[in-house]
Amino acid sequence: MTDLPLTITPLRQADLPAVEKLDDRAFGPGRYARTAYRLREGVEPDFALSSVARVGTLLVGANRMTEISIGGRRAMLLGPLTVDPPFRGRGVARRLMEHSLETARAAGHDLVLLVGDEPYYGRIGFKRAPAGRLRMPGPVDPARLLYRELVDGAFEGVSGAVTRRA
């Protein structure tokens, strides 16, 4: 856990420019070519489920949640999850994810998808999606396509194309 005096709050429209700069520092401009970004393109995050982390007034991390569809079924896409490099390894990302996941569960969502490293996200309960069951709108390493049920059984029978939710 973090020893930082960390404050987690919902993402606000006014936070977006600072979050974009944080993403640029952490991931660089190549992030726009990634398939997960295609799902978020032109779609605002769910501000109630997305969050930012601050130490005092300094924004040190952010996590966005965006509504998607999997084979016509509603789900949430987690990410990008970003922590300013000097603050990594101090529990910021975990606190952001836990906050977003609990907020999503409380709001009635039951399934979350992300593209990431299973050893890292598995500690938060994410599992690898069975190969061939989900179709992303671009190339994705199948080993990095992960899901988390917020309600037991939520992933049962879910398959098909992963698309933006209109």
C-alpha positions as CSV (number, residue, x, y, z in Angstrom):
1,M,0.0,0.0,0.0
2,T,1.0,3.6,-0.5
3,D,2.6,5.8,2.2
4,L,1.6,8.8,0.2
5,P,-1.1,11.2,1.4
6,L,-3.2,10.2,-1.6
7,T,-6.6,11.5,-2.5
8,I,-8.8,9.7,-5.0
9,T,-11.6,11.7,-6.6
10,P,-13.9,11.3,-9.6
11,L,-12.4,12.5,-12.9
12,R,-13.7,15.9,-14.0
13,Q,-13.8,17.5,-17.4
14,A,-11.4,20.1,-16.1
15,D,-8.9,17.3,-15.3
16,L,-8.6,16.0,-18.9
17,P,-5.8,18.3,-20.1
18,A,-3.6,17.3,-17.1
19,V,-4.5,13.6,-17.6
20,E,-3.6,13.9,-21.3
21,K,-0.2,15.3,-20.4
22,L,0.3,12.5,-17.9
23,D,-0.6,9.9,-20.5
24,D,1.9,11.5,-22.9
25,R,4.7,11.4,-20.4
26,A,3.9,7.8,-19.5
27,F,3.0,6.3,-22.9
28,G,4.1,8.7,-25.6
29,P,2.3,9.5,-28.9
30,G,2.4,5.9,-30.1
31,R,-0.5,5.1,-27.7
32,Y,-3.0,6.3,-30.2
33,A,-2.3,3.4,-32.5
34,R,-3.2,0.9,-29.9
35,T,-6.5,-1.0,-30.3
36,A,-7.9,0.0,-26.9
37,Y,-7.6,3.6,-27.9
38,R,-9.7,2.9,-31.0
39,L,-12.5,1.9,-28.6
40,R,-12.2,5.2,-26.7
41,E,-11.8,7.5,-29.7
42,G,-14.5,10.1,-29.8
43,V,-16.2,8.7,-26.7
44,E,-16.0,10.5,-23.3
45,P,-15.1,8.4,-20.3
46,D,-17.7,7.8,-17.7
47,F,-16.7,10.6,-15.3
48,A,-18.6,9.0,-12.4
49,L,-16.6,5.8,-12.7
50,S,-13.2,7.3,-13.7
51,S,-10.9,8.7,-11.1
52,V,-7.7,10.7,-10.5
53,A,-5.2,10.5,-7.7
54,R,-3.6,13.6,-6.2
55,V,-0.9,14.2,-3.7
56,G,-1.9,17.6,-2.4
57,T,-2.9,19.5,-5.6
58,L,-0.5,17.5,-7.9
59,L,-2.2,15.0,-10.2
60,V,-0.1,11.8,-10.0
61,G,-2.4,9.2,-11.6
62,A,-5.6,8.6,-13.5
63,N,-7.9,5.8,-14.6
64,R,-10.6,6.1,-17.1
65,M,-13.6,3.8,-17.5
66,T,-15.5,3.8,-20.8
67,E,-18.6,2.0,-21.7
68,I,-18.2,-0.6,-24.5
69,S,-20.2,-3.4,-26.0
70,I,-19.2,-7.1,-26.2
71,G,-21.3,-8.9,-28.7
72,G,-24.1,-6.4,-28.0
73,R,-23.7,-6.8,-24.2
74,R,-22.9,-3.7,-22.1
75,A,-19.5,-3.7,-20.3
76,M,-16.8,-1.3,-19.2
77,L,-13.3,-0.8,-20.6
78,L,-10.7,0.1,-17.9
79,G,-7.9,2.3,-19.0
80,P,-5.7,3.9,-19.7
81,L,-4.4,3.5,-16.1
82,T,-1.6,6.0,-15.8
83,V,0.7,6.9,-12.9
84,D,3.4,9.6,-13.1
85,P,6.7,7.7,-13.3
86,P,8.1,9.2,-10.0
87,F,5.1,7.8,-8.2
88,R,5.0,4.3,-9.6
89,G,5.4,1.3,-7.2
90,R,3.7,3.1,-4.4
91,G,0.2,1.7,-4.7
92,V,-1.3,4.5,-6.7
93,A,-2.5,2.3,-9.6
94,R,-4.0,-0.3,-7.3
95,R,-6.0,2.4,-5.4
96,L,-7.2,3.9,-8.6
97,M,-8.3,0.5,-10.0
98,E,-10.0,-0.5,-6.8
99,H,-11.9,2.8,-6.6
100,S,-13.1,2.6,-10.2
101,L,-14.1,-1.1,-9.9
102,E,-16.0,-0.6,-6.7
103,T,-17.7,2.5,-8.1
104,A,-18.7,0.6,-11.2
105,R,-20.1,-2.3,-9.2
106,A,-22.1,0.1,-7.0
107,A,-23.5,1.7,-10.2
108,G,-24.8,-1.6,-11.4
109,H,-22.0,-2.6,-13.8
110,D,-21.0,-6.3,-13.8
111,L,-18.2,-6.8,-16.3
112,V,-14.9,-4.9,-17.1
113,L,-12.5,-5.5,-19.9
114,L,-8.9,-4.3,-20.3
115,V,-5.8,-4.9,-22.4
116,G,-2.8,-5.4,-20.1
117,D,-0.4,-7.8,-18.4
118,E,-2.1,-10.7,-16.7
119,P,0.6,-11.1,-13.9
120,Y,0.0,-7.5,-12.9
121,Y,-3.8,-7.2,-13.3
122,G,-4.4,-10.7,-12.1
123,R,-3.6,-9.5,-8.6
124,I,-6.8,-7.4,-8.8
125,G,-8.9,-10.3,-10.1
126,F,-8.6,-10.0,-13.9
127,K,-8.4,-13.2,-15.9
128,R,-7.4,-13.9,-19.5
129,A,-10.3,-14.0,-21.9
130,P,-10.5,-17.4,-23.6
131,A,-8.8,-17.3,-27.0
132,G,-11.1,-16.5,-29.9
133,R,-14.1,-15.6,-27.7
134,L,-13.7,-11.8,-28.1
135,R,-12.9,-9.9,-31.3
136,M,-11.2,-6.5,-30.8
137,P,-11.4,-3.8,-33.6
138,G,-7.7,-4.2,-34.3
139,P,-4.7,-6.4,-33.4
140,V,-4.3,-7.4,-29.7
141,D,-2.1,-10.0,-28.2
142,P,-4.7,-12.5,-26.9
143,A,-2.7,-13.1,-23.8
144,R,-3.3,-9.4,-22.8
145,L,-7.1,-9.4,-23.3
146,L,-8.4,-9.6,-19.7
147,Y,-11.8,-9.4,-18.0
148,R,-13.0,-9.0,-14.5
149,E,-16.5,-10.0,-13.3
150,L,-17.9,-7.5,-10.8
151,V,-20.8,-10.0,-10.3
152,D,-20.2,-13.7,-10.3
153,G,-21.1,-15.3,-13.7
154,A,-21.1,-12.0,-15.6
155,F,-18.7,-13.3,-18.3
156,E,-20.7,-16.5,-18.8
157,G,-21.8,-16.7,-22.4
158,V,-20.3,-13.4,-23.4
159,S,-18.6,-13.4,-26.8
160,G,-18.3,-11.5,-30.0
161,A,-17.1,-8.1,-31.3
162,V,-15.9,-5.6,-28.8
163,T,-17.1,-2.2,-30.0
164,R,-17.8,1.4,-28.8
165,R,-21.1,1.8,-27.1
166,A,-23.3,4.4,-28.8
